[in-house]
Amino acid sequence: MRNIPTQSLTIGISIILLSLFPAFNVQAQKGANKIELKVYSENDQKQSCPQKVIVTEIPRPYQEGSFATDGSVNLSEYANNISITANNSFSTTWVGTLKPKYVKCFASAGITKIDGEKYTGNTNYLRLHFVKGKVYFMLDLAGGFDPNDYPLIVLKQGMKTGNPVWTWGGTD
């Protein structure tokens, strides 16, 4: 086996690592999005409702022909026994029994901020209802479309460590 001089090996590895930095930078720019759902309460005593609920969505790395986003919400902070009650290609609804602190909450919530910036979009695809001791969390992509005018679709929905998780996407 041939001995490769240390200096040549170091230069070769450095060139390979430097070529990877742009890819790392793109990944860093596409980090998690913190989506704030502001809770609008009908209760006289607003403390029976949370002020906001935070959803996390993470765009997946580029894949030729399509895009996808993974999402989750820590609904178990407010409710127990969370499960999917309805789903189809365009929407999914999870429902849970509110914890005693929130059981009297009567409210709804929708997107108001993304990463601390005011949400100016016109599709409120993430919504919450607090009604009669239950919380309903909805991922509803109906009316949303991708760059090719195909509808956005729910690719996966489920539960992870007691909380709703999903993936939605479309074509590019």
C-alpha positions in Angstrom: 0.0 0.0 0.0 1.3 3.4 -0.9 2.0 6.1 1.7 0.2 9.3 1.1 2.1 12.4 2.4 0.3 13.9 5.4 0.2 17.4 3.7 -1.5 16.0 0.6 -4.0 14.1 2.7 -4.8 17.2 4.8 -5.3 19.4 1.7 -7.6 16.8 0.1 -9.7 16.4 3.2 -9.9 20.2 3.6 -11.1 20.6 0.0 -13.9 18.0 0.5 -15.0 19.6 3.8 -15.0 23.1 2.3 -17.2 21.9 -0.6 -19.8 20.7 2.0 -20.1 24.1 3.8 -22.7 25.6 1.4 -24.9 22.5 2.0 -24.6 23.0 5.8 -25.4 26.7 5.4 -28.6 25.9 3.4 -29.7 23.4 6.1 -29.1 25.9 8.9 -31.2 28.5 7.1 -34.1 26.0 6.8 -34.4 25.4 10.5 -37.6 24.9 12.5 -40.4 27.4 12.2 -42.1 28.4 15.4 -45.7 29.1 14.6 -47.8 30.9 17.2 -51.5 30.3 17.4 -53.1 33.0 19.4 -56.0 31.9 21.6 -59.1 34.0 21.4 -61.2 33.3 24.5 -64.9 33.8 25.2 -64.4 33.2 28.9 -64.8 36.0 31.4 -61.9 34.4 33.4 -59.2 34.2 30.6 -56.9 32.2 32.9 -58.8 29.1 32.1 -57.3 29.2 28.6 -53.7 29.4 27.4 -52.8 32.7 25.7 -51.1 30.9 22.8 -50.1 27.5 21.5 -46.8 27.0 19.7 -46.5 24.7 16.7 -43.2 23.6 15.2 -42.7 22.9 11.5 -39.5 21.9 9.8 -39.2 21.9 6.0 -37.5 18.8 4.7 -34.4 19.1 2.6 -35.0 19.6 -1.1 -36.0 16.6 -3.0 -36.4 16.8 -6.8 -40.1 17.1 -7.8 -41.6 17.7 -4.4 -41.4 19.4 -1.1 -42.6 18.4 2.4 -42.8 19.9 5.9 -42.9 18.0 9.2 -44.9 19.4 12.0 -45.7 18.8 15.7 -47.5 20.5 18.6 -47.2 19.9 22.3 -50.9 19.4 22.8 -50.3 17.1 25.9 -49.5 20.3 27.8 -53.2 21.1 27.7 -55.0 17.8 27.2 -54.9 14.0 27.8 -56.1 11.0 25.6 -55.3 12.7 22.4 -56.1 10.8 19.2 -57.0 11.4 15.5 -60.8 11.7 15.1 -61.0 12.5 11.4 -58.6 12.5 8.4 -58.5 12.6 4.7 -55.9 13.7 2.0 -56.4 17.3 2.8 -56.9 17.5 6.6 -56.5 15.8 9.9 -58.2 16.5 13.3 -56.9 15.5 16.6 -59.0 15.6 19.8 -58.1 15.4 23.4 -59.7 15.8 26.8 -58.7 19.1 28.5 -56.7 19.0 31.7 -58.5 20.3 34.8 -56.8 23.7 34.5 -58.2 24.3 31.0 -61.5 22.3 31.2 -63.6 25.5 31.2 -61.8 27.1 28.3 -64.1 28.1 25.5 -61.9 29.6 22.7 -60.5 29.2 19.2 -57.0 29.9 17.9 -55.3 30.4 14.6 -51.9 31.4 13.2 -50.8 34.9 14.2 -47.0 34.8 14.1 -44.3 32.7 12.4 -40.8 33.0 14.0 -42.0 36.1 15.8 -43.1 37.9 12.7 -46.8 38.8 12.1 -48.4 36.2 9.8 -49.7 37.9 6.7 -50.8 34.8 4.8 -54.4 34.2 3.9 -54.5 30.4 4.6 -55.0 29.6 8.3 -54.2 25.9 7.9 -53.5 25.3 11.6 -56.5 25.9 14.0 -57.6 25.0 17.5 -60.9 24.9 19.2 -61.4 24.6 23.0 -65.0 23.4 23.5 -66.9 21.5 26.2 -63.9 20.1 27.9 -62.2 19.0 24.7 -59.5 20.5 22.5 -59.6 20.0 18.7 -56.4 20.6 16.7 -56.9 20.8 12.9 -54.4 20.7 10.1 -56.5 21.8 7.2 -54.8 22.3 3.8 -58.0 22.7 1.8 -57.7 25.6 -0.5 -53.9 25.5 -0.4 -52.0 24.7 -3.6 -48.4 24.1 -4.8 -46.5 25.9 -7.6 -48.1 23.5 -10.2 -51.7 24.3 -9.0 -52.1 20.9 -7.4 -53.6 20.7 -3.9 -51.4 20.5 -0.9 -51.9 17.1 0.8 -51.3 15.5 4.2 -48.6 12.9 3.6 -48.6 11.5 7.1 -50.4 12.0 10.4 -50.0 10.4 13.8 -48.9 10.6 17.4 -45.4 10.8 18.9 -44.8 10.8 22.7 -48.5 11.7 23.2 -48.6 14.6 20.8 -49.8 15.2 17.2 -47.3 14.9 14.4 -47.7 15.3 10.6 -46.1 15.8 7.3 -47.7 17.8 4.5 -46.4 18.7 1.0 -46.8 19.1 -2.7 -45.0 19.2 -6.0 -42.5 21.8 -7.1 
